[in-house]
Amino acid sequence: MRTRSVLTATALLTTLLQAAHGTAGAAAAGGHPDRAGRQAAPDRQAGHEVALAGIRGGGNAGAQEFSTGAARLDRVSLYLNSAAATGRVRVQVRTVRDDPASAVADAAVDLAALGGPGAGWVEVPLAAAIRPGARYWLFAQATTAENKPVVWYGTRGVAAGTAAGAMYEEAGGGWREGAGRFAFYVNPSGAERCGEVEACYVPASLKPARTAGLLSDAGGAVEAVDPAFAVGARYLPGSNVLELPSGRWRYLPAGAARSRVVPADDPGALAQIAESRRWLASGTVPGGQGARREGAERALLSMRALLRPNGAFAAAWYPFWDFSWPRDSAFAAAAFAHTGHDEEAYRILRYNAGTQRPDGTWEARTRLDGSGPPDDRRWQLDANGWVPWAAWQWYRTAPAAGRTERLRALYPALAKAADFTAGSLDGEGLPPASPDYWELPTSTANIGTAAPLLAGLNAASDLARELGRDADAGRWAQAAGRLEAGIAKRFAPLGYARTVDGLHGRDSAAAFMAPPFNTAPAGLSRALDDTYRVLRRSNGGLVPGSDPDAPWGDISWTASTSFFALAWSASGERAKGGAVLDWVLAQRNLLGELPETVDAQGRPKAVVPLGWTDALVLLTLAAQDGRGAQTPPKARG
């Protein structure tokens, strides 16, 4: 799939810790008292730069003296780092540090419920009457069967007028005064609640993902949600507005450079929610009810956020993904078309027409402003199939009024694409070797290029006949026949393997030979079953191919898996396709977004969401509903 810069696990952990420390991620209104250089209050200590004390087991604990002007305790929060996946952290508020019987409040936190190993602010609900101004101790101790540390963080220094923490180490003789102060809040409120300025407890399972979701306004502004700030949050239904653990909302106001945290029911956020719900209602949300409909709604809103006003469609909102691939955008155009969002679909097609190279091909990707490719990555011929195929899907769903005129505007680009494809075929009817969706070169023709080109020639021929361009239609029909014959001769005997030399194993692009791309040839059903079986991994998803030299490992790709969900659903095998679709939807992250990849443990990796997977899921859901994409007819010579 995409060949992009890889962030090491160490660097990513550093990024997440920076986000948890308030130095990365989305910003909230206002600063933090300690960050602003002011003296820490007796009932709060935000600094959490160092591990002050291990608190695992009966022989270790930590305690922090504090006082507060409040008459009741509602909650406290502590900054913990746990390597243990299971166990409990007991939190008490005591009047006497050394005496458990003096506790006025007692609660426990389940580490597994937090997501296992991780780090960040842990909020603990409490309910107790206390005396304003009196001295109390916040006590914490972890119990776990695992021989792994659970650590309470803080700062080495102590602000004037505040007390140091204390550590209990049975092996070291019991309680001793600390040299620093533990990170904690008593009755945190407003921006002190985790998930606003600082992160809630972030499970290690989130570390492989670079992003977790998107905030956006209708004007095209976008901000990626840092995974550290997605914990405990949720999208308000039908919107890209997040409800935070505190109950307040985070959204990206129109014209703003950064998101803001506002009270619930903020007028600006409410207006944005209403606008996005109107947009959803202007089309259709496939999937019926439950997880399928929720997945469809989220996919539509994420694709809308990734679509730029000029028609460029970002693969994802993260460096090295924030470019427009003709392939991804073609699927997005088809998905928008089949959910009734005609304007968005046509805008993408116009952008692709405008960024076509003079010879009728496309760069692998372009900058989002349309100014050209971001680097010297080799162009990819499969775009010459995907763009005409997407145009055909749009035309079949577009409102009748004016669609012929709009097709005429696209036609020059479609004609150049089809002519280049036809002229590229060799004596056996096969295209030249070209990088495809793997974005890796092959020395011979590959199915990831040949199958889309066949779909594109059939689509272009049919659209030409719609406009009365019979000569063009006939020329492309002849080319489609030659290509179909070449595929049948060279790829079919190999079970539609990756390359005609048979040296690179199976390829999930075999699904491109099925509807809604191509009329399935005889024998394809068995080839798809065999390919699916070979590419399936332990977590239930697929890798793009079985080439032993490809670096897939045990990482599943949601797009490759979705190829089969769509192919089987569009071919009438809805139960078979639906089972694969439901696996893909089950990989949504904690905000309901679809990731690019999933590791062996089922954890989202890389970018979340990926626009290509969103589009594939929407097309599959529409097929499951019985109103999905049709297949371009075989061209008539």
N, C-alpha and C positions, 0 to 999 in steps of 0.2 A: 504494500500500500504506500503511504507517504514516506519519503526519505527526508527526515528533518533532524534538526539538532536534538540530541537526547540529553535531558537533564539528569545528572546522576542522583542516586538515592540520597547521598549525603547533601548535595546542593539543594535538593527538594526539601529535605528535612529542615535545613537551615532556613529556607524560604518560609516554611510553615511556622517555624519558631519565631521568625521575624514578624510574621503576621500576628501570631499570638501575643507578641510583645508590643503590638500597636505600631510597628514600623512598616507594615505592609498591609495590603487589603484595602477594602473600601473605608473611607473616612466618615466620621460622624460629626455632627455639629458640636463645637466646644472642645476643650482640651481636657487633660487629666491633671488633677492637682499636683501629683508627683512629677509628671512630665513637664509641667509648667514651672517647676523649680520651687513650688511653695512647700511649706512644712506639712508633713503628713499629719492627718487628724488621728487622735487616739484610737478611733474605731475603724481605721482603714490603713492598708499598706499595699499600694498597687505594684510596687517594684517587685520583679520576680526574675532577676538576672542570674541567680546562682542557686544550686541545690544546697539548702541549709541543713536538712536532716532526713535520713532514711527513717521511715515510720513503720516498716513492715515487721510483724511479729510481736510477741508479748514483751520482748526485750528492748523495743525501740518505740519512741513516740515523740511528738512535738507539742509544744504549748506556747501560746502567745498571749501576753497580758494586754488587756484593752479596757476602755471605759467608753460609754456612750451616753448621750443625752436622751435617748429613747426610753420609753417605758415598756416597750414590748420588743421581742425578737420575732421577726418574720422569716428571715433566712440569713445564712452566712455563706460566703464563698471563699474557697481556698485554691491556690494555684498548685496543682499536683502533676507529677510525671510518674506514670506507672508502666513498668515493663511486664507486669502480671496481667493475664487475660481474665482471671477469675478471682473472686474474693470480695471482701468488704472493707470499707474505710469507715470506722466509727468516729463520729464527730460529737463532741460534748461542749457545753458551756458550763464551766465550773466556777464556784466561788473560791475553792481551794485547789491549787494546781495539782497537788499530790493525792487528792481524795476523790475517788469516783463517786462516792455517796453525796458529794456536794453539788453534783450536776443539777442545773436548773433546766437544761434542755439536752436531749439525746436523740441522735438520728444516725442512720447508716446509709452509705452509698454503695451500690452494687457495681463492681468494676465491669462485669460482663454487660450490664445494661448501659454503661457508658460507651461501649464499643470495644472493650478490651484494652490492650496497650495503647498508650497515647499520652497527651499532655495538654494542659490548659486549665482554665478556670472551671471549677466544679461548684455549682450552687446547691446548697443543702437546705431544704425547707425545715424550719423550726417554728415552734409556737410556745412562747413562754413570757411571763411577766418578769421584768427586771427593774432594778432601781436605777434611775438616771444618775450618772456620775459615779456609780459604784465600780469597784475593780472586779473584773472577771478574767477568766482564762479560757481561751479557745483551744481545745485539745483535739488531737487527731492521731489515730493509730489504725494500721491496716492489718487485716488477717487474711492470709492467702496460703494455700497449700504449695504454691509455686516458689521456688528459690530464686525469685526475681525481685528487684528493688521497687519500692513505692516511696517516692521522695516528695517532700514539701519544700517548695521554692520560696525565695525571698531575696533580700538584699543584705550585703555584709554590714552596711552601715545602719545606724539608728538616728532618726531625726531628733533634733532637740525637743524635749518635752514628751517623748514617747519612750516606751519600755522595750527592752530587748526580748527576744524569744528565748525559750528554754528547750533543751533537748534531753530526752530520757534515754540513756544507754545503760542497760543493766550491766553489760560487760565492763563499762567504764565507771561503775560506782553509782549509778542512778541519775538523778536530775542534776543538771549543771546549766548555768547561765550561758546563753549564746552570745556570739559576737555580731549578730545581725537581727533582723526583724522579718518574720514570716509574711508572705504575701496573703492578704485576707481582706475581706470587707464584712462589715456588720450591717445588716439591712440595706444591701446595695439597691440603688434605685437609679432611674434615668440612665445616663451614659455609663454608670458603674456596672450595669447589668452586662453580663458577657454577651458577645455577639454584636455589640455596637462598636465601641472603640477597641476592645480587646476580645480575643477569641474565647469561645467556650472550649471545654475539653475536646480536643481533636483526636479521634481514634487514628491509630497508625494505618488503618485500612484506607484512609483518605490520602495518604502520602503519595501514592503513585499518580494521582490526578493533578493536572495543572490548573484546571478550572472546574467549577461546579455548576454554573448556570449563567444566566444573562439578565442584566437590567437594561431596559431600553425605553425610549420614548418614541412617539409616532413619527418624529422628525428624522430619525436615523441615528441618534446618539446611542451608544452602547457602552456598557461597562461589564466586564466579566466578574462573576462572584468568586472570590477566593474560597477554596474548600474550607479553610479554617473558619470562615464566617457563614458557612451554610449549616453548621451544626445547630440543631434545634430550631432552625428557621423553616418556613414553608411559603410557597407562593400563594397569595390570595387567589381564589379560583378565577380563571379567565383573565389573568393579568401577569405582568412581569414585576409586580410589587411584592416585596418580601415582608412577611410578618416575622418579627424577631422573637427570641425567647422572652424578652421583656414585655412583649405585647405591642411594642411600638413598630413602626413600619420603616422600611428602607426602600427608596425608589430614586429613579433618575429623572429629575424635573426637566421639562423642555428647556433646551438651551444651556443646561448646566454642564459643567465640565466633570463633576463628580457627583456620586449619589449622596443623598441626605437621609438622616434618620429623623423621622417626624412622629408626632403623636398619631395614634390610630384615628382614622376618620379625617385626616388632614385633607382639606379641600383640593389641593393640587393632586395628591395621590388618588383621591376618589375620582377626579375627572379623568385621570389616566386609566384607571380601572374601567370606567364606563366606556371610554373610547376603544380599548382593546376588546371588550366584550361585544361592542357593536361590530367591530371588524370580524370577529369570529362568527357572529350571527349573519353577516353578509354572505357567508358561504355555508359549507356543511362541515361538521365535525364527525368523521366516520368512527365506527367502533362500537356503537350501541351504548352500553353502560359499563361501569366498573373500570378496571385497569386499562382496558383497551381505549375507552373514550378519554380517560385521563391522559393516557400516553399520546393520543391524537391531539388533544388540546395543547399539551405542552410542546409537542413537535411543531405544530402550526405557529405558535407564538415565538418559538426559538428561531424557526426559519424566517419569520417576518423580521426579527431582530437582526439576523445575519444578512438580510437583503438590503443593499445600499440604495439610496435614492436614484442613482444612475443605472441601476440594474445589475451591478456586480453582486455576486453572491459569495460571501466569505465562507470558506470551508468550516472555520471555527474562529472564535474571537481570542486569539493568542498568537504571539509572534511565531512565524514560519507556517502557521495555518491561516493567517489573515490575508489570504489572496483568493482570487476567483479562478477556480478550475472549470473549464467548459464541461467536463464530465459531471461534477457535482451539481453545477448550476442547471444542467439539462434535466437531471432528476428532480431538482427543486421546481423547475418550471412545470414539469409534468404533474408533480404533486399539487402545486397551486392550482393548476388547471382542473384537476379532478376533485378538488375541494371547493370549486366555485370562485376562486380568487383570480379572475381573468387578468386584471390589471397587473398583478405581480408576476404572473406567468409570462405575459407578453413583454414586460419590462426586461426580464432576464434574456429573452430571445433577442430583443433589440440590442442589448449590450453585447451579446455574443456575435451578432451580425457586425456590430461596429468594431469589434476587436479582432476580426478575422484577418489573417495575413494575406498579402496580395495574391499568393498562389492558391488560395482556397483552403489552407490549413489553419490550425490554431497553435499558439504557444501552449506549453503545458499548463501555464497559469499566468495571470496578470495581476498587477497591483490593483487595489480596489478603486483607484481613481481612473483606471483605464489607460494609464500612461505606458503600459508595456510590461514585459516580464521583469521580475525582480532580480533575475540572475541568468546564467547561461544554461539552465536545465534544458535538456533536449525536448523539442516539440513532440507531441504524441498524436498519432494518426487516428486513434479511436474517437477523438472529438468529431471527426468528419462523419461518424455514424450517429453519435449521441445527439448532436445539435439538430439534424433533420428529424430524428425520431421524436425528440421533444417538441419540435414545431408541429409535427403531425398530431401528437397527443393534444397540444393546445388547440389546434384547428378543429378537432373533433368535438371539443367541449365549448368552444368560444360562442358567445351570442351571435346569432345569424346576422344581425344588423352590423355591417361594417367589417365583418371578418375577412371577406375576400380582399378588400382594399388593404387591410393590415397584412394579409399573407403576401400580397404583391410587394409590400415594402421589405419583407424578409427574403423574398424569392432570389434576388441576386446572390446573396450569401449562400443560400441552400444550393443553388445551381453550381456555384464555384466549388462547394464542398463535394457534391456528387460527381462533378466532372473530374476533380482531382482523384477521388476514390477510383472511379472507373479507369482512369489512365494509369493508376499505380499497380493494377493487377498484372501478375506475370502469366506465363503461358499456361499454367495450371489453374488460373483464375484466383490465385491467392495474393494478398497484399504483402508488401515488404515487411521485414522485421522492424518493429517499432516498440518503444516503451509503451506499456498500457497502464492499467490502474495499479499495477505493482510499482510503477515508476522505476523499473529496472529494465535494461536492454536485454533482448534475446537475439540470437544469431539467425534464427529462422522465424517464419510467421507464427504468431501466437493466437490462441482462441479469444483472448481478451481484446484483440483488435479486429479479428475477422468477423466475429459474431456481431458486434455493434455496427460494423460497416455494412453488413448484409441488411440489418434493420434500417440503417440510414438510407441505403439505395432504394429499398422498397418504399420507405416513407416519402423520399423525394420524388419518386416516380408517381406515386398516387397524388401528391400535392400538385405536381406538374399537370396531371390530367384535370385536376380541379380548375386550373387556370387556363386550360385549353392549350397547353404547351406539349402537344403530342409527340413532337420530335424529341424533346428532352426526355419525356416519359419513356419512350421506346428505347432510347440510348441507355438510360439507366436501368431499364428492365433487362436489357441484354447483359449488362455488367452484373446485375444481381444474379442472373442465371448462371453466369460463369463462376461467380464467387460461391454460390450455393453448391455447384458441382465440385468445385475445388475443396470445399469443406467436407462434402460427403466422401470424396476420394481420400483425402489425407488425414482429416481429424476424426471422422466417424469410426474408422477401424481401431483407433487408439482410445475410444471412449471419450472423445473430445478432451484429450489431454492438453496440457498447456501449450506444447509446441509440436510441429509436424515431425520433428526428428525423434520424438518420444523420449528425450533425455531429461525432461524437467517435471515429470510426474503429473498428477491431477491438478486441476485449477477450478476454483469456484466460479470462474467466468463461464464454465460449461452451462450454467443456468441462463446465460444470455441467448442460448439457442432456443429457449422456451418462450412462450407468451409471458408478458406482453411485448416482447422484443421481436421474436420470430415465431413463425408457425413451426411447431415442434416436428422435426424429422422422425422417421421410423427409428426405433431403437434408442431414442433419447431418454426415455423414462428409466431404463435400466442403467444407462450411463450416469444419470443424475443420482440415482440411488447409490451406485458404487462410489461416485465422487464424494457424496455427502458422508458416507461411512468412512472413507479414507481420511477426510479432512477434519472429522469431528474430534474434539479434544475432551479431556477428562471433566472439564466444567460444563460440557454440553454445547459449547459453541464451536465455530469453525475457524481454521486458519485459511488464508487465501489459497494456498497450494501445498503440495507435498514435495516440492523440489527440496532435496536434502541440503542444498547450499543456501536456501532462503532462511533468514534469521527469525523465524516465527516463534520457536520454542513452544511453550504451552500457553501462549497468549491468544485468546480468541478475538476475532474482529467482527464487530456487530454488523458491518456492511456486508461482508462475505456471507455471514449467516443469513442475513436478510434476503440475499439473492434467491435463496432456496424457498424462503417463506413466500416471496412474491411469485416466483415461477410456479410453485405448486398451487398457490391460491388462484392465480390467473389461468391455470390449466384445468381448473375444476376439481382439483384435489384439496378441498378446503380444510378437511380435518388434518391432513398431513401438513399443509402450509400453516394452519392455525397453531399447531403444536410448536412449530419453530418460531412463529411470531410471538407466542406467549413466552418462550424462553428469552427472546430479545427484550421484550417489555419487562421481564423480571430483572433485567440488568440495570434498570434505571437507578440513578443514585438517590441520595436522600432528599433531593429537591424534585425528583421525578424526571430528570434529564437523561438522555441516552448517550453513553460514552462511546468513544471511538473503539476502545479495546477493553478487554476484561482479563484479569490474570487468572491463574489456576485456582485461586481461592475465591474467585468471584468479585474481586475488588476492581472498581473502575480505574482505568489508566488513561494516560495521555490527556486529550481534551474532552470536555463535557460541556455542552452537547456538540455532536458532530452533525452538520447539516445534511450530509449525504445519507446517514442512517435515518435521520428524521424523515427525509423524503421517501426512502424505501419503506419505512413503517407505514406512512400515510397511504402510499400506493397499495400496500398489502392489505391494510384495513379496508380500503375502498373495494378491493377485490373480494374480500371476505363478506362485505355487505352486498355483493352482487352488482355493483355499479362501478367497477374498476376500469383501469386502462384496457383498451382493446389492442389488438396486434395489427400492425400495418399489413395489408394484404400482399400476397406474392405479386410482384410486378408482372404485368402482361407485356411481352415483347411484341 
